[in-house]
Amino acid sequence: MVVAALAVAAIAVSSNVADAADEPAPRRHVVEIQKLKFVPANLEVAPGDTIVWINRDIVPHTITATDKSWDSKTIKKAGEWQMVVKGGMPGTYLCRFHPVMKAQFSIIQ
C-alpha cells in the first residue's frame, strides 16, 4: 500500500515537471531607438516576456501606449526602460515627444 502511494506521488510530481517543461521560458526582447525610429517596429511577444527599449539617439524619448495606459516617462540618451508583457495589454505605442515614431508588439499565446 505504501509502495503504491509512493508510486502515485512520483508519477504526479513527474507529470507536473513535464508540464512546466512544456511552457516556454519568458524571453527578453530588445528594441533600439535610433534615428527617430523604434527598431524593430513590430515584435511578437508572449505574456511574461520582457521588452527592453534602449535609446541610441542623442535626444530623449518616451515609450507610451497609444491609449496612455502605460508610459516609460523620459528616457535620456543611452538610457533604457523595460516592461514585462501582460496578456491583454495594448501593444501599440509611440514617443510623446516625436509622435511620428510609432511601433507595436503583438501578444501571442
BELCORFEN-V42846 format. One record per backbone hydrogen bond with DSSP energy under -0.5 kcal/mol. CO is the residue of the C=O (numbers start at 1). NH is the residue of the N-H. Records with the same first field share a line. If there is no record, write none. Layout:
CO: NH, NH
This chain:
1: 5
2: 6
3: 7
4: 8
5: 9
6: 10
7: 11
8: 12
9: 13
10: 14
11: 15
12: 16
13: 17
14: 18
15: 19
16: 20
17: 21
18: 22
19: 23
20: 23
27: 50
29: 52
31: 54
32: 34, 39
33: 56
34: 37
37: 34, 39
39: 32
41: 104
43: 45, 106
45: 108
46: 49
49: 85
50: 29
51: 83
52: 31
53: 81
54: 33, 56
55: 78
61: 75
62: 64
63: 72
64: 94
65: 68
70: 65
74: 76
75: 61
76: 79
79: 55
81: 53
83: 51
85: 48
86: 89
91: 105
92: 66
93: 103
94: 64, 96
98: 95, 101
100: 102
101: 95
103: 93
104: 43
106: 45, 108
108: 47
